[in-house]
Each structure stands twice: as C-alpha cells, then as structure tokens.
C-alpha cells in the first residue's frame, strides 16, 4: 500500500469478517477510514455495484475501487502487506487455515440469532461439547507440529492473526452463565497461550490500540 492511498473498510459495528482486514492494516500502520455501519442503516444504504459487487459486507475500498468477498480481501491484503508466507507451500498452509474460518465461525455466530434464552444456552453447550472438541485439537496439532517461529514459517502471517482472534473470541464469546474458555484450556492449551502472546505483542496495534471492538463478542 502507498502512503497516499485513500483506504476505507466498510463493515458492521463488530469484528467478525472484517477483523483480519483491520488487523493487517493496523499492524502495518496503514491509515484508513473505518466505516462501521449499523444494521438498520445498511438496509437503507445505496449500494453501487462497483463497490458492493455482491451486495454484502465487508468491503475494502482503495482509491475508489471496491474489493469484496472477505477471504479474497484477506489474501489481497496479506500479499500486499507481507503476511502471506514466503513460498507456495506456506501460502497453501495459510489458505488452509483461512478456509477453516468458513467452518468454525458460522457455528460460533449461530447462537446470536436464537431469541429463546434456554435454546441459546443449549446451542452454546452443543458447540462446546460437540464442535470445539473436534476443531480445536486440529488447531492445536497445527501449532504443536509447526517448524518455524510462527504458525506458518518464520514471519508473522495472517494465519497468526486468525488464531489470535479465534482465541480471543472463545475467551470472550460468552453468556454470563456459560464460557468457551474451558474448551480452549482442554483442547488447545499450547495454541491458546501462544495466540494470547500474539494478541498482546505482534498484534497489539490492533487488539489494544487499534479499531478492534473489545465490547463485541464476535
């Protein structure tokens, strides 16, 4: 990215699919406008096709040109900013991790759309007992078998940022009466400790000092 680029990130007032976009920009100290759209505002907004190509968010706008589809944006920015590995094998491993987003995040988001409190709690318990018990050991294995300093290779990548976010979400995605934190400690303790370090060090410019929505559980 060039210092003179006019950059805007458009997404709802939360982290979710825009997290990695904002994180890469913040960590790279790239100046951008963070446009947080409220849901009722989104329904009324004009959505020109050259910006909102598929009529959905997030959207990255660079010098007036719109970029859509979250994973495509992650790859675009990761390559631009140097967070996409050092060779083809590393690029595959990073893409493999990013693609798993499509598996894990819809499960974590689903309880938010349940209005009945009893059903919501049951849904979260089901995630912890029957889903995280499967996906977190896979993530833990990726960490314990890594050969470089970071999750993929010897330099910070968008995959490290992803795992830092997953750990943050599972530590904070909570109803008062139920936590996913126990699942992290049970199924991915080493990854959790390492990812918390990434969160508070390499990615501090986003999680601590940047545009991260700390009060939003996703």
CORRAUR-V423909 format. One record per residue. N is the residue number from 1. RES is the residue in three letters. SS is DSSP state (helix for helix, strand for strand, loop for the rest). NEAR is the number of other ideal C-beta (glycine too) atoms within 8 Angstrom. Layout:
{{N | RES | SS | NEAR} {N | RES | SS | NEAR}}
This chain:
{{1 | UNK | loop | 9} {2 | UNK | loop | 4} {3 | UNK | loop | 5} {4 | UNK | loop | 4} {5 | UNK | loop | 9} {6 | UNK | loop | 8} {7 | UNK | strand | 14} {8 | UNK | strand | 10} {9 | UNK | strand | 16} {10 | UNK | strand | 10} {11 | UNK | strand | 14} {12 | UNK | strand | 11} {13 | UNK | loop | 7} {14 | UNK | loop | 9} {15 | UNK | loop | 10} {16 | UNK | helix | 10} {17 | UNK | helix | 8} {18 | UNK | helix | 14} {19 | UNK | helix | 11} {20 | UNK | helix | 13} {21 | UNK | helix | 15} {22 | UNK | helix | 16} {23 | UNK | helix | 15} {24 | UNK | helix | 15} {25 | UNK | helix | 13} {26 | UNK | helix | 14} {27 | UNK | helix | 12} {28 | UNK | loop | 8} {29 | UNK | loop | 6} {30 | UNK | loop | 10} {31 | UNK | loop | 5} {32 | UNK | loop | 9} {33 | UNK | strand | 6} {34 | UNK | strand | 8} {35 | UNK | strand | 8} {36 | UNK | strand | 7} {37 | UNK | strand | 12} {38 | UNK | loop | 8} {39 | UNK | helix | 7} {40 | UNK | helix | 6} {41 | UNK | helix | 8} {42 | UNK | helix | 10} {43 | UNK | helix | 6} {44 | UNK | helix | 5} {45 | UNK | loop | 7} {46 | UNK | loop | 3} {47 | UNK | loop | 7} {48 | UNK | loop | 6} {49 | UNK | loop | 6} {50 | UNK | loop | 6} {51 | UNK | loop | 9} {52 | UNK | loop | 12} {53 | UNK | loop | 8} {54 | UNK | loop | 6} {55 | UNK | loop | 5} {56 | UNK | loop | 5} {57 | UNK | loop | 11} {58 | UNK | loop | 12} {59 | UNK | strand | 12} {60 | UNK | strand | 15} {61 | UNK | strand | 14} {62 | UNK | strand | 10} {63 | UNK | loop | 7} {64 | UNK | loop | 5} {65 | UNK | strand | 7} {66 | UNK | strand | 10} {67 | UNK | strand | 11} {68 | UNK | strand | 12} {69 | UNK | loop | 7} {70 | UNK | helix | 10} {71 | UNK | helix | 10} {72 | UNK | helix | 9} {73 | UNK | helix | 13} {74 | UNK | helix | 13} {75 | UNK | helix | 11} {76 | UNK | helix | 10} {77 | UNK | helix | 15} {78 | UNK | helix | 14} {79 | UNK | helix | 8} {80 | UNK | helix | 7} {81 | UNK | helix | 11} {82 | UNK | loop | 7} {83 | UNK | loop | 10} {84 | UNK | loop | 11} {85 | UNK | loop | 11} {86 | UNK | loop | 6} {87 | UNK | loop | 6} {88 | UNK | helix | 5} {89 | UNK | helix | 7} {90 | UNK | helix | 13} {91 | UNK | helix | 10} {92 | UNK | helix | 8} {93 | UNK | helix | 11} {94 | UNK | helix | 15} {95 | UNK | helix | 9} {96 | UNK | helix | 8} {97 | UNK | helix | 13} {98 | UNK | helix | 13} {99 | UNK | helix | 9} {100 | UNK | loop | 10} {101 | UNK | helix | 9} {102 | UNK | helix | 8} {103 | UNK | helix | 9} {104 | UNK | helix | 10} {105 | UNK | helix | 11} {106 | UNK | helix | 8} {107 | UNK | helix | 9} {108 | UNK | helix | 12} {109 | UNK | helix | 10} {110 | UNK | helix | 10} {111 | UNK | helix | 10} {112 | UNK | helix | 6} {113 | UNK | helix | 6} {114 | UNK | loop | 9} {115 | UNK | loop | 4} {116 | UNK | loop | 6} {117 | UNK | helix | 5} {118 | UNK | helix | 6} {119 | UNK | helix | 8} {120 | UNK | helix | 12} {121 | UNK | helix | 11} {122 | UNK | helix | 8} {123 | UNK | helix | 11} {124 | UNK | helix | 12} {125 | UNK | helix | 9} {126 | UNK | helix | 9} {127 | UNK | helix | 14} {128 | UNK | helix | 13} {129 | UNK | helix | 8} {130 | UNK | helix | 7} {131 | UNK | helix | 10} {132 | UNK | helix | 12} {133 | UNK | helix | 11} {134 | UNK | helix | 8} {135 | UNK | helix | 10} {136 | UNK | helix | 14} {137 | UNK | helix | 10} {138 | UNK | helix | 9} {139 | UNK | helix | 12} {140 | UNK | helix | 13} {141 | UNK | helix | 8} {142 | UNK | helix | 11} {143 | UNK | helix | 13} {144 | UNK | helix | 8} {145 | UNK | loop | 6} {146 | UNK | loop | 9} {147 | UNK | loop | 3} {148 | UNK | loop | 7} {149 | UNK | loop | 5} {150 | UNK | loop | 12} {151 | UNK | loop | 10} {152 | UNK | loop | 13} {153 | UNK | loop | 10} {154 | UNK | loop | 6} {155 | UNK | loop | 8} {156 | UNK | loop | 9} {157 | UNK | loop | 16} {158 | UNK | helix | 14} {159 | UNK | helix | 13} {160 | UNK | helix | 15} {161 | UNK | helix | 18} {162 | UNK | helix | 12} {163 | UNK | helix | 16} {164 | UNK | helix | 14} {165 | UNK | helix | 12} {166 | UNK | helix | 11} {167 | UNK | helix | 14} {168 | UNK | helix | 10} {169 | UNK | helix | 11} {170 | UNK | helix | 13} {171 | UNK | helix | 9} {172 | UNK | helix | 7} {173 | UNK | loop | 9} {174 | UNK | loop | 9} {175 | UNK | strand | 7} {176 | UNK | loop | 4} {177 | UNK | loop | 4} {178 | UNK | strand | 10} {179 | UNK | loop | 5} {180 | UNK | loop | 14} {181 | UNK | helix | 9} {182 | UNK | helix | 8} {183 | UNK | helix | 12} {184 | UNK | helix | 14} {185 | UNK | helix | 8} {186 | UNK | helix | 8} {187 | UNK | helix | 11} {188 | UNK | loop | 11} {189 | UNK | helix | 10} {190 | UNK | helix | 9} {191 | UNK | helix | 15} {192 | UNK | helix | 11} {193 | UNK | helix | 8} {194 | UNK | helix | 10} {195 | UNK | helix | 13} {196 | UNK | helix | 10} {197 | UNK | helix | 8} {198 | UNK | helix | 14} {199 | UNK | helix | 12} {200 | UNK | helix | 9} {201 | UNK | loop | 7} {202 | UNK | loop | 7} {203 | UNK | loop | 14} {204 | UNK | helix | 10} {205 | UNK | helix | 9} {206 | UNK | helix | 14} {207 | UNK | helix | 11} {208 | UNK | loop | 8} {209 | UNK | loop | 6} {210 | UNK | loop | 10} {211 | UNK | loop | 7} {212 | UNK | loop | 12} {213 | UNK | loop | 8} {214 | UNK | loop | 4} {215 | UNK | loop | 3} {216 | UNK | loop | 8} {217 | UNK | loop | 6} {218 | UNK | loop | 11}}
